[in-house]
Amino acid sequence: MSTPILEDCFGSGLELVGERHGPVRCDAESVDCDRKGRGGAMESELHSEMTGRSRARTPLKPETRNLRPDHFTVPTVDPTEDLIRILRQRRLRGQRYVWLSPENRATLFAKAGSDARRTPTNQVPAAERQQAEPAPPSTPKPSPERRPFLPESTPLPQPALPPKPAMTAAESAPVNELDLAGLGTAVAACRKCELHRNRTKAVFGEGHPRARLMFIGEGPGSEEDQTGRPFVGAAGQLLDRMIAAMQFRREEVYIANVVKCRPPQNRVPAPAESQACLPYLERQIELIQPEVIVLLGNTPLQHLLGMDGITRVRGTWQHYRNISVMPTFHPAFLLRYEPRKKDVWADLQEVMRRLGKDPKHTVPAASGTPQP
């Protein structure tokens, strides 16, 4: 006989042993039991616990000690519930056998049968409820996409990359085969160094394509990056006055830079950046074929002539592929340190003499010093 109350009391480790019926367990399994005088002792212990529990009284509180007996009622204890409590305690202590008298056995099984009849629906064992209740409709899971079987030697297909933009003829042609127009187109599309990432416009250069005099600076600044023209800021305005003092117009000379894109914060170009742009500058010089080149600052001196130290080298004639070269200070340096303007003017007078110009014909400024 298996009911919720017996399973709750006995679980799977407590056996009820009767005087006539032999070993009894809640799961209806029979086991052997040694009953040498133990039945009476067990039953006596249960009787003592039950009668002692039934005779127990709740201690009176101080404020109720002087009341008459009819002023309060001591709750009675159901002997069957007390028996169930004791059996639970025996099971928790690890006892496997309990001897019950026929009266206690009958009372306990009668209690179990009445509780089984009153068991509500929500106390039906979970296994029985799960079988009785229909399962909720389940949403079918989408089957995973099946990929075709490929042998190990077969490479997996790769996603298609976006097509690269087609290169123009100027970009694909060697630099030494381009004219000035094609060279300018190649510079505008150049991606050879990291400077192209932040540029607004590439600054190729401008001037007369057959100029006798060519100026080469370091690289574009902020205003040059916006306009795409070389030397248009404050340093460019000073260079315009220097050109005028040499008895030339800006349209008659050619102006270029070592790098064609502006370095961040106008820093000095890195060697790799200068070397990436150097073929464009060399092709410009080859196409223009000037008589004299004026190098403005240390950067063109380093990358065009392989020399260093503009302060030491300035004012002395150098040569680049049979072209006379005059190194001097950059106009931006003269804006910060004006006393050096006299040194630059002396260098420019040497260039004028090389080109057949007389420095005496230069119109002096109001202060009596030359135009630069």
C-alpha positions in Angstrom: 0.0 0.0 0.0 1.6 3.2 -1.1 0.0 6.6 -0.3 1.3 10.2 0.1 1.2 10.1 3.8 3.0 6.8 4.2 5.7 7.9 1.7 6.1 11.2 3.6 6.4 9.4 6.9 8.6 6.4 5.9 10.3 7.3 2.6 12.3 4.4 1.5 14.2 3.6 4.7 11.6 2.7 7.4 9.7 -0.6 7.8 6.6 -1.2 9.9 6.6 -4.6 11.6 3.3 -6.0 12.9 2.7 -8.8 15.3 0.8 -11.0 12.9 1.4 -9.5 9.5 5.2 -9.6 9.6 7.5 -6.9 7.9 5.6 -4.1 6.2 7.1 -1.3 4.1 5.4 1.6 2.4 6.6 0.4 -1.0 5.0 -3.0 -0.3 8.4 -4.8 -0.3 8.9 -7.6 2.3 12.1 -7.9 4.3 13.1 -10.3 7.0 12.9 -9.0 10.6 14.5 -10.3 13.8 11.7 -10.0 16.3 13.5 -11.4 19.4 11.7 -9.4 22.0 12.2 -6.1 20.1 8.6 -5.7 19.2 7.4 -5.0 22.7 10.3 -2.6 23.4 9.6 -0.6 20.2 5.9 -0.4 20.9 6.6 0.6 24.5 8.8 3.4 23.4 6.2 4.7 20.9 3.5 4.5 23.6 5.7 6.4 26.0 6.5 9.1 23.5 2.8 9.4 22.4 1.3 9.4 26.0 4.0 11.8 27.2 3.3 14.1 24.3 -0.5 13.9 24.9 -0.1 14.7 28.6 2.2 17.6 28.0 0.8 21.0 28.8 1.8 24.4 27.6 3.5 26.4 30.5 1.3 29.2 31.8 2.4 32.7 31.2 2.8 34.9 34.3 -0.3 36.9 33.5 -2.5 33.8 33.2 -1.4 31.9 36.4 -4.2 33.3 38.6 -7.0 32.6 36.1 -9.5 29.8 36.6 -9.3 26.7 34.4 -12.4 27.8 32.5 -10.7 31.0 31.4 -8.5 29.1 28.9 -8.5 26.0 26.9 -5.5 23.6 26.4 -5.5 22.4 22.7 -5.8 18.7 22.3 -3.3 16.7 20.2 -4.5 14.1 17.7 -2.8 10.8 18.6 -2.5 9.8 14.9 -0.7 13.0 14.0 1.6 12.5 17.0 2.3 8.9 15.8 3.2 10.3 12.3 5.5 12.9 13.9 7.3 10.2 15.9 7.7 8.0 12.9 9.2 10.8 10.9 11.8 11.5 13.7 12.7 7.8 13.8 13.3 7.8 10.1 15.5 10.9 10.3 17.6 9.2 13.0 18.3 6.3 10.6 16.0 3.7 12.2 14.8 1.1 9.8 12.4 -1.0 11.8 9.4 0.1 14.0 7.1 -2.3 15.8 3.5 -1.3 15.8 0.6 -2.8 17.7 -2.5 -3.8 15.7 -4.4 -0.8 16.9 -1.7 1.7 15.9 -1.3 -0.1 12.5 -5.1 0.1 11.9 -5.2 3.8 12.9 -2.2 4.7 10.7 -3.5 2.9 7.6 -7.0 4.3 8.1 -5.5 7.8 8.3 -3.6 7.1 5.1 -6.6 5.9 3.3 -8.7 8.9 4.2 -6.0 11.3 3.2 -5.6 9.6 -0.2 -9.3 10.1 -0.9 -9.1 13.8 0.0 -5.9 14.5 -2.0 -6.6 17.6 -4.1 -5.7 17.8 -7.8 -2.8 20.1 -7.2 -1.1 17.4 -4.9 -1.2 14.7 -7.5 2.3 13.4 -8.1 4.1 15.3 -10.8 4.6 12.2 -12.9 0.9 11.5 -13.0 0.0 15.1 -13.7 2.5 15.3 -16.6 0.9 12.2 -18.1 -2.7 13.5 -17.7 -2.1 17.0 -18.9 -1.6 17.4 -22.7 1.7 18.9 -23.7 1.6 22.5 -25.0 2.1 22.8 -28.7 5.7 23.3 -29.5 6.9 25.7 -32.2 9.0 23.8 -34.7 12.6 24.9 -34.7 14.1 25.9 -38.0 16.4 23.3 -39.3 20.0 24.5 -39.6 21.2 25.4 -43.1 23.0 22.4 -44.6 26.2 23.1 -46.3 27.3 20.9 -49.2 30.0 18.4 -48.3 33.4 19.4 -49.5 36.5 17.3 -49.4 39.3 18.4 -47.1 41.4 19.5 -50.1 38.7 21.7 -51.5 39.2 25.4 -50.3 36.1 27.0 -48.7 34.4 29.6 -50.8 35.4 33.2 -49.8 33.0 36.2 -49.8 33.4 38.4 -52.8 35.4 41.5 -52.2 34.2 44.9 -53.6 35.9 45.6 -56.9 38.7 48.0 -56.8 38.3 51.3 -58.8 39.9 51.1 -62.2 43.3 52.8 -62.4 43.7 55.6 -64.9 46.4 55.6 -67.5 48.4 58.1 -65.5 48.2 56.0 -62.3 49.2 52.8 -64.0 52.0 54.3 -66.1 55.6 54.5 -64.8 56.4 57.9 -63.2 59.3 58.5 -65.5 57.0 58.3 -68.5 54.5 60.9 -67.4 54.3 64.5 -68.5 53.4 67.3 -66.0 49.7 66.9 -66.5 49.8 63.1 -66.0 52.1 63.5 -63.1 49.7 65.8 -61.4 46.9 63.3 -61.9 49.0 60.5 -60.4 49.8 62.7 -57.4 46.2 63.4 -56.8 45.4 59.7 -56.6 48.6 58.7 -54.8 48.2 56.2 -51.8 51.9 55.4 -51.3 52.1 56.6 -47.7 49.9 57.4 -44.7 49.7 61.1 -45.4 47.0 60.6 -48.0 44.5 59.6 -45.3 44.1 63.1 -43.8 44.7 65.3 -46.8 42.1 67.6 -48.3 43.9 68.2 -51.6 47.3 67.0 -52.8 49.6 69.9 -53.6 51.5 69.1 -56.8 53.1 72.4 -57.6 52.6 75.3 -60.0 54.5 77.7 -62.2 56.0 78.0 -65.6 56.7 74.5 -67.2 60.0 75.8 -68.6 61.0 78.0 -65.7 64.7 79.0 -65.4 64.3 79.2 -61.6 62.7 76.6 -59.3 62.0 76.7 -55.6 61.6 73.5 -53.6 60.2 73.6 -50.0 59.3 70.9 -47.4 55.6 70.3 -47.6 52.1 71.9 -47.7 50.6 73.7 -44.7 47.0 74.1 -43.6 46.1 76.7 -46.3 47.9 74.8 -49.0 46.0 71.7 -48.0 42.7 73.5 -48.5 43.6 75.2 -51.8 45.8 72.6 -53.4 48.4 75.4 -54.2 52.0 75.6 -52.8 53.1 78.6 -50.6 49.9 80.5 -50.2 50.0 81.2 -46.4 52.2 83.7 -44.5 55.4 82.0 -45.6 54.1 82.0 -49.2 53.6 85.8 -49.1 57.2 86.2 -47.9 58.3 84.0 -50.7 56.4 86.2 -53.2 58.4 89.2 -52.0 61.6 87.3 -52.3 60.8 86.4 -55.9 59.9 90.0 -56.7 63.2 91.2 -55.1 65.0 88.8 -57.5 63.2 90.6 -60.4 60.9 87.7 -61.2 57.2 87.2 -61.1 55.6 84.2 -59.5 54.2 83.0 -62.8 57.8 82.9 -64.3 59.2 80.5 -61.7 58.2 77.0 -60.6 57.3 76.2 -56.9 57.1 72.6 -55.5 57.6 70.6 -52.3 59.2 67.4 -51.3 56.0 65.8 -50.0 52.7 66.5 -51.8 50.3 66.0 -48.8 50.2 67.9 -45.6 51.9 66.2 -42.5 49.7 66.3 -39.4 50.3 69.5 -37.3 52.8 70.6 -40.0 55.4 68.3 -38.6 58.6 67.4 -40.5 57.8 64.6 -43.0 59.1 61.2 -42.0 61.8 59.7 -44.2 59.5 57.0 -45.6 56.9 59.7 -46.5 59.6 61.8 -48.3 61.0 58.8 -50.1 57.5 57.9 -51.3 57.1 61.3 -52.9 60.6 61.8 -54.2 60.0 60.1 -57.6 57.4 62.8 -58.4 59.7 65.6 -57.5 62.6 64.1 -59.5 60.3 63.8 -62.5 59.2 67.4 -62.1 62.8 68.6 -62.2 63.5 66.4 -65.2 60.6 67.8 -67.1 61.1 71.5 -66.2 64.9 71.5 -66.5 65.6 74.7 -64.5 68.9 76.5 -64.6 69.0 77.1 -60.8 67.2 75.4 -57.9 66.7 77.1 -54.6 66.3 74.7 -51.7 64.2 76.1 -48.9 65.1 74.5 -45.6 66.8 71.3 -44.4 64.2 68.7 -45.7 64.9 69.2 -49.4 68.6 69.4 -48.7 68.5 66.0 -47.0 66.4 64.1 -49.6 67.5 65.8 -52.8 71.3 66.1 -52.1 71.7 63.7 -49.2 73.2 66.4 -47.1 72.3 67.7 -43.6 72.8 71.0 -41.8 71.2 73.9 -43.6 72.9 76.5 -41.4 76.3 75.2 -42.4 75.5 74.5 -46.1 73.4 77.6 -47.0 75.0 80.1 -49.3 77.3 77.6 -51.0 76.7 76.3 -54.5 75.8 72.6 -54.9 74.8 70.6 -57.9 72.0 68.2 -58.7 72.3 66.4 -62.1 74.2 69.3 -63.7 71.8 71.8 -62.2 73.1 74.5 -59.9 71.6 74.4 -56.5 71.5 77.1 -53.8 70.4 76.0 -50.3 69.0 78.7 -48.0 66.6 79.1 -45.0 62.8 78.4 -45.3 60.5 81.5 -45.4 58.7 80.1 -42.3 61.9 80.2 -40.4 62.5 83.8 -41.4 59.1 84.8 -40.0 60.2 83.5 -36.6 63.8 84.8 -36.8 63.9 87.9 -38.9 67.7 88.7 -38.4 68.4 85.8 -40.8 66.7 87.7 -43.7 70.0 89.3 -44.5 71.7 85.9 -45.0 68.9 84.8 -47.3 69.1 88.0 -49.3 72.8 87.4 -49.8 72.1 83.9 -51.0 69.4 85.1 -53.5 71.8 87.7 -54.9 74.2 84.9 -55.8 71.3 83.2 -57.7 70.5 86.4 -59.5 74.0 86.8 -60.7 74.0 83.2 -61.9 70.9 84.0 -63.9 72.2 87.3 -65.3 70.3 89.6 -63.0 71.9 92.6 -61.4 71.0 93.0 -57.7 71.6 96.8 -57.9 68.4 97.1 -60.0 66.2 95.7 -57.1 63.9 98.4 -55.7 64.8 98.8 -51.9 62.2 98.8 -49.2 61.3 101.9 -47.3 63.8 101.0 -44.5 66.6 100.9 -47.0 67.0 97.1 -46.9 66.1 94.8 -49.8 62.6 93.5 -50.5 62.8 90.2 -48.7 
